Amino acid sequence: MKSSNQKIYSRRNFLKAAGAAVVLPAILPGCALGRDGKKISANDKINIGVVGWGMQGPSNTKSFMFEKDCRVVAACDLDKNALQAAVDTVNDNYENKDCAAYHDYREMFARPDLDAVMLAVPDHWHAIVATAAAKRGMHIYGEKPLAKTIAEQQAIVHAVEKNKIIWQTGSWQRSQSPFHKAAEIVRNGLIGEVTHVEVGLPSGHTDFKRTKPELVEKLSALNITDLSKIRPGSDAWKIAVTEPPAELDYETWIGPSKMEEYIKQRVHMNWRWNYNTGGGQLLDWVGHHVDIAHWGLGFDHDGPSEIEGHGEFPERDALWNTCTKYRIELKYPRNITMTIAGGHGDIKSGTKWIGTEGWVWVDRGGFDASNPEWKKGKSLPEELRKVKLIQSPGHWRNHLDSIRSGEPTIAPAQTAHHSATPGHLGLISMLTGRKIHWDVKHEKIIGDAEASKLLSHEYRAPYKLA
């Protein structure tokens, strides 16, 4: 008899929580190389450990637990409450007490029985944890953007390729039929030669953890409601700064980034709005809609040569300091231009390719095209699919299938690297106030030493990449 908690994880709720496509059964090969060259047969379960139980951790974990040929066996988080929630969720699903709890990801990674890990940690931890997992030979499901800087992304790609790791990025839109269909329309030349692409991303700051009202209430006497206006030394800042809660290892949570005073409103989930730990709306979303733009263009291993961005920023030391409104113009091969924008009414949310013979636009919950016939059905008619893009039975299912087959996933590390790079370069252009010239082949900024320094960032001792 299933418990009430177990009932939560029905097929419908799994898919709803994860935003997944309908998951179809897969035909698995006899065996594939696993960790340290071990064979993972079709009858063996893939053991998974999960690191991070914030925004994406729960839905990713539930999606993996839905798949019968894998098993979540361990969870890791620096917040004791989040860790307990992770362990309880896993144990409730399997109706046992087997899920092991870890405070230190390195202890989890030392387990000889782990085949793969799901990483859903803040951006400033992506590269360190991912390269450590790759070095241990574990396959990885990692969240977007690939990393906090381009140099870190390069390090992840190198570690994944060197250790022959199967990597899946959390750019799950590739596993959804509307995005697949739109990309195939473009790749098959139905809109003619592409001339321009519009990518609309969110703007401003979103209080994902819903901790802003608590602070605003404390600041009521000061009549302050905008956290991007609060700066060090002010009365509001002094109120915002508190001691870290006992359940959170804040010293380790800050990790490789510069140590800062603890402020509840820029830790869990809202770390995105502080450049010390995240990249704002631009970097939070570039791995979704620019990723789809590249897919349609066939630019999974390519990128822009010129990038010029303009944005509106709070003061650099503000409580929330990431760009609130931005517009980036990019030049790509084949004389294609792209506009990435957040907060500009002329650029609609999602991805729109414009060609010499038509256009197509796609977003979550939206699909439109210049030709009404293209809007019919979940996929293109077979006779129009001269170029067939990889089709995924579900983003998490695709990762497991790739672990068994050894074939690349629908969103491998190299692809994620190129999908996020325009966002990183756009931010660098905005921060320096000038156009960036990018050597796509050698992945270097041309003729700008100051801008080149922003391709990486220094780590706080003793942190380093694996």
N, C-alpha and C positions, 0 to 999 in steps of 0.2 A: 504493500500500500504506500503510495507516495505521500510525503508530508505536504502541508500547505505551502511551504517555501519551495518545494520541488515543483509544485504546479505552476509557479511563476514562470518557469523556464520551458513553457510549451513551445512548439515549433513556431507558432505565430508570434509569440512574444520575443523569442530569440531574434527573429528577423526584424521585428519592429525596433528592438533595442539597438541592434547593430546597424540598421539602415541597409541590410543586405538584400541582394537579389534572391529570388527563389533558388534554393540550393537543390541541385539535382544529384542523384547518385552517380558516382564516378566509377569507371572501370580502372582498377589499379593494376600496375605491372607486378610481376612476381616479386621483385625486390629492387632495392636501390641502396646506394651507399649512404650510410648514416654517419654519426659522429665517430671520429677516429677510424673510418673505413668500415665500421660495422655494417652488416646487412640489415635493412629494415624490410622485412617481408610484408606481403599484403595482409597477413594475419596478425602482424605485430602492431601494437598501439604505439603511436608517437608520443613520447612523454614531453610535456611542455611545462616550463616554469614561467610565471608572469611577474614582471617588475613594473610597479607603478599602478596605483589604484585611485587615480584621480578622475579625469573626464573620460578618457578613452579606454582605460584599463578594464572597467567592468563590462562594457559592451563587447570588446574584443575577446575577453575571457569567456563570456557567455556564448559567443559565436563558435569558439573552439570547442567548448563543452558540448555543443549541439552535435558536433561531428563524432560519430561513433568509433572512428579508428584512431582517435587520439585521446590523451588523458592529461588533464592539468594536475600536476603532482606537487607544486610548490608555488608560494607567493612571497613577494618581497616588497616592503615599503618602509620609508623612514618615519612614517606617522603610525603610531601604535593602533590608533582607532581605525585608520584606513586598512592596515594590515589585518586586523581582526575581521573587518568587513569582508576582505578578500577571502580569507580562510573560511569564514562562515558560508560565503556564497558558494565556494567550491565544494565544501563538505555537504552542504544542503543538497546540492545537485546530485552528488554521488551517493548520498545517504550513508556517509561514514565519517570518520575523523582522520583521514589519511593525509590531508593537505599539510605539508610542512611550511612553517612560517620562518622567514628570514628578515633580519634587519640589514644585513650586509649582502649585496648582490654577489660578491666574490665567493662567499660561502655557498650560496646557491649554485653558482657556476662550477664549483668543485665537485658537485655530485656526478658520479660516473654514469648515472641512468638517464640524464637529461639529453634529449635529442634536439630540442628547440626551445627558444624563449620568445615571449611577447614583451616588447619594450614600449612602455607608455610613460616616459619620464619627461620632465621639463626640457626645453630645447638645450639648455646649457649642460645637460648631462648626456645628451644623445651620443656624442662621439666616444666618450670614455667608456660607457657601458657597452655600446655596440662593438667597438674594437676588442674589448675584453671578451665578449661572447664569441666573436669570430675566432679569436686566438684559441679559444677552448674547443673550437670545432662545432659549435652549435648553430643550427639554422635559425634565422631571425625574422620575426615580424616586427617592423619598426615604424613608429609614427612619423608623419610629415611635420614640418620640412625635414629633409634628411638630417641636417645639423644646423647649428647656430651660425656657422661661418662656412665659406667655400673651402677653406683649408681643411676644416674638420670633415666636410663632405668627401673631399679627396681621400682623406685618411680612411674613412669608412669603406669607400669603393675599393681602395687598395687592399684592406684587410679582408673584405668579402671575397675578392677575386683570388688573393693569395691562398686563402684557406678553403676555397671551393665551397663557399656557403650559399645556400639557397636563401635569398632575401626577398621579402615581400614588404612593400611600403604601404602604409595605411591610406593610400590614394584610392579608396574603394569605388570612386565614381567609374573607374575603368571596368568594374564588374557589373555595372548597371546598363541595361539595354538601350536607354535613350542616348547615353553618352557614346556607347559603342556605335550605334546607328549613325549619329551625327558625324563622328570621326570617319566612318566608312564612306559617307556621302562625299566628304571632302577628299579623302584619299583616292576615291574612284573618279575624281574629276568632274562630278556632276555640277559643281558651281563654277567650272572653268578654272582658269589660273587664279590662284588666291592672290589678292593684292593687299588686303589689310585684315587684321584680327583685332577684335575688341574683347577685352577681358575685364569684367566687372567684379570687384571684390568688396567686402564690407569695409566700413570706415568707423572711426571713433573707438570707444572702449565699451566692452560689454561685461557687465558684472556677473560672470558665470557662476561664481560661488555664492552670490547674493550676500556679500559681506559689506557692501558699500552703505546700506541703510543704517547699519549699526554705528559706523563711524560718523555718518552725517548727523545722526542723533546726538552724538557726543559733541559735535561741532555746532550745534544749533545756536548757541550764544554768539558764535562768530559768523553765522549766516553763510557758511561755505557748503556747497553741494557738489562742486567740481573737483575731483581728486587730482586732476592734472594741474590744478592751481596751487597745490600744497607743496611747499619747499622747505628744505632743512633750515632750522633756526626759527621758524615761525611758531606761533602759539599752536596752530593747527597741527604742525608736524610733531610737536612735543606731545600732543594728545594722541596722535596716531601711533607713535612708537610705544611698544610695550615689551615685556619679557616674552620670549617664546613659550608656548604652552608645554607642559611637561611631556605630553605624548609625542611631540615633534622634535627630532634631532636636527635642529636648525643649522648647526655648524656644518654638518655633513650635507644637508639639503642645499646650502649655498655652494658647497663643493668647490669647483674650479673657478667660480666667479669671484669678483671682488666682494669682501665681507661688507655687509650693510646692516644697519639697524633693522630689527624685526618689526615689520608692519603687516598685520594680518591680511590687509586688503591687497597685498601683492605677493602672496605666497600661493596657496592652492588655487589652481585654475587661472587666477588672475596674474600669475607670473608673466603672462604674455605681454602685459602692458608696461613692463620694465625692461629696458634694453640690457640690463645686467644679466637677465635670465631668459628673455624672450625676444621676439621680433615684431610684435604688433600684428595688426590685422593683415598687413601685406605678407609677412612670412608665415603667418598662421594659415593663410588660404592659398598661397601661391602653388602649393603642392596639390591643389585640387583643380582650379580652373585653368591655370597656365599649363598644368600637366595635360589636361584634355586638349588644350590648344595645340601643344606640341604633338600629341598623338595624331590629331587630324592632319597636321602638316608633314608628318614623317620626320620630326626633329627630335626624336628621343635621344639622339646622340649628337645633337647640334645645339646652336645657341645664337644669340644676337651679337653683332659686332659693334654696335653703337647703342648706348643707353643714356637717356637724359631724363632725370626725374625732378619733380617739384612737389613739395609737400608742406603741410602745416604741422608744426611740432610744438609741444609744450616745452618749458625750460628743461634742459638736459638733466637737472637734478630733481625734477618734480617727482612726486609720489608715483603717478602714472605718466611716463614720459615718451611713449611711443607715438609715432605719426598718426594724426587723426584724420587727415585728408591728403590724398596723393594722386599724382598722375605721372605716368612714366611712358615715354615714347622710345621704341626700340626698332632697330633695323636688323633684318634677318636675311639669310640667303634667298636667292630668287627674287630680289627686290620686294620682299614682303615686309610690311611694317606692322607693328603691334602697339596697341595702347593698353596699358594696365592701369586701372583707375579705381579709387575708392572714394566715395563722397561726391562724385560728379554725376549729375542727372542725365547727361547725354550718353553715358556708358552704362548699359543695362547689366544687372548681375548675371553672371554666367559667362559662356564663351560664344562668340559670334564670328564666324569666318565669312568674309566678303570676297566674292570672286567676280570674274569678268562675265559670268553667265548666271549669277544668282548668289544666294546666301543661305546660311543655316545657323540657327541659334539653339543652345541647349543650356538648361540650368536644372537644379533639383526641382522637380515638379513642373518643368516647363520645356516645351519643344516647339519651334516654329521654323518655317522655311519659306523661301520665295516661291517654290513650287508646291502646291497643295498635295500633289501625289507623294511627295517625300514624307509627309506627315502621317501617312497611312501605315498601320502595322508596327510591330515591335522591331522589325529589321528590314533591310532592303530586300527587294526581290532578288532571288538567286542569280538571275541573268545580269544584274547590275553589279554584282560583287566580284569584279575582276581582281581587286585587291581585297583580301580577307584578313582582317585583323584578328588577333587571338581572342577567343571567346572564353569567358570565365563562368564556371557554374556557381560562382559565389566567391567573394574575395578570400575568405578564410579557407574554404574548400580548395581553391586554386593553390594556396600556399602548401597545404598538405599533399595535394597531388604532385606538386613540383618536388617536394622533399622525396617522395617515393620514386618519381621518374628521373630526377636529375635535370629536368628541363627548366628553363627560366620561368619565373612567375610573370604575371601580367604587369607588375610594377617593380622590377628589379632595382637594385641600388644605383646602377649607372643611369637608369632612366630618371629616378628620383633626384639624382644629383643635377642633371640638366634641367629638370622641371623647376627646381628651386633657384637655380643660378640667376635667372633674370630678376627675381625678387631681391636677392642679395645685392646684385649690381645696381638695381634701381635704388635701394636704400643707400648704398655708398655714394651714388650720384647726388642724392638729396642731401646727404650729410656734408659732402664736400662742396656742393653748389655748382657743379660743373659736369659736362658730358664725360662719360666713360667710354674709352675705346678698348674693346676686349678681343684678345687673341684666342679664338675659340679652340684651335688645335692644341695650343700649349697652355691654355687656361691661365692666362696672365693679363693683367691690366697694362696697357701700352703707354709708356711715357708719363706716368703719374705716380711718383714714389709715395706721396702722401696717401693717395687712394689705395695703393697696393697694400699699405699697412693694415687696412680695414678688411682684408681678405682673411685675416686670422686675428686672434686675440690671446693675450698672455693668460696662463693659468696660475691660480693661486697655489702655492706650495702646500702639500707635496703632490698635487694632482698632475697626471700626465696620461697620454694615450697609451694603450696597451701595445 
